[in-house]
Amino acid sequence: MLDSLDEIRERFAEYGTKADHEIDLARAALLISKLAFRNLDENEHLARLDDMGERLYKRIGNETDPIRKVAELNRLMFDEEKFQGNLTNYYNPENSFLSRVLDLKTGIPITLSLVQMEVGKRAGMDIRGIGLPGHFITAYYHGSGRIFLDAFNQGEILTEGECRQRIADRLGPDREEEAERFLQPVGPRDFLVRILRNLKGIYTGMGKDMLVFQMIHWILVLIPDSFDELRERGLIYESMGNAGMAFRDLGRYLEKYPGAPDADIIAEKLNALKVMPTQLH
């Protein structure tokens, strides 16, 4: 189904009004895909997740051993379906689109984790995203604890100690107190923001300014007071000559973050924007 960009944007805007538990993560991620592949059939891709989930459920429906459940999930995803991390073209934007990950069976940590979560959910497994610094993994929550899984590395099981070591290696041992925060599950809203920020970074490197702008806008749909994106969108609006929208975003940026290191510079810009009343709206 070929939706117009306006229809896609309107649908995504609805997620800004939803509580975390109301967000259908797979559908929202496919809507992000639809920005680049407007004729994709979202229901077809959801059906693929349903099929894998049903096949997994038939294998683990009566299983009580969490390790055996994980083993069956890994066998389905990585041995049979052949999902794998895209090591040769890691920064291809297609790796961030759920539809293409399902089509090509390759992706980056966050999108492979998403497939793992959605397939597991359909089979009754409570698998949640875990945003380690620099590398996204998942955790399977079961009756007696949780098992950490690395979908990018064929579902490798990690101990909590190994996860904490990865955090220390990335941040430094003097920030051990932050480890617990990184081990907490990432909710659907923040999950989507991470995908959008990945795309924003990729498109920035490719010099695709309008796509960068779109990613910034959608991040702000989900988290309206995001520090970086408010500032960036305001400056983009300024460069586009849209004084009204620039004034709105930069004014909100200073209102929310009065102690920002560039507060004086932004205040000067706001004063300059004030003298263009014909463009304010």
HELIX and SHEET records of a PDB file:
HELIX    1   1 LEU A    5  ALA A   13  1                                   9    
HELIX    2   2 GLU A   14  THR A   17  5                                   4    
HELIX    3   3 ASP A   20  GLU A   22  5                                   3    
HELIX    4   4 LEU A   25  ALA A   36  1                                  12    
HELIX    5   5 GLU A   42  ILE A   60  1                                  19    
HELIX    6   6 PRO A   66  ASN A   74  1                                   9    
HELIX    7   7 ARG A   75  GLU A   80  3                                   6    
HELIX    8   8 PRO A   93  SER A   96  5                                   4    
HELIX    9   9 LEU A   98  LEU A  104  1                                   7    
HELIX   10  10 PRO A  109  ARG A  122  1                                  14    
HELIX   11  11 ALA A  151  ASN A  153  5                                   3    
HELIX   12  12 GLU A  160  LEU A  171  1                                  12    
HELIX   13  13 PRO A  173  GLU A  178  5                                   6    
HELIX   14  14 ALA A  179  PHE A  182  1                                   4    
HELIX   15  15 PRO A  188  MET A  206  1                                  19    
HELIX   16  16 ASP A  209  LEU A  222  1                                  14    
HELIX   17  17 PHE A  227  MET A  240  1                                  14    
HELIX   18  18 ALA A  243  LYS A  256  1                                  14    
HELIX   19  19 ALA A  263  LYS A  274  1                                  12    
HELIX   20  20 PRO A  277  GLN A  279  5                                   3    
SHEET    1   A 2 GLN A  84  GLY A  85  0                                        
SHEET    2   A 2 THR A 106  GLY A 107  1                                        
SHEET    1   B 5 GLU A 156  LEU A 158  0                                        
SHEET    2   B 5 GLY A 145  ASP A 150 -1                                        
SHEET    3   B 5 HIS A 135  HIS A 142 -1                                        
SHEET    4   B 5 ASP A 126  LEU A 132 -1                                        
SHEET    5   B 5 PRO A 185  VAL A 186 -1                                        
END                                                                             
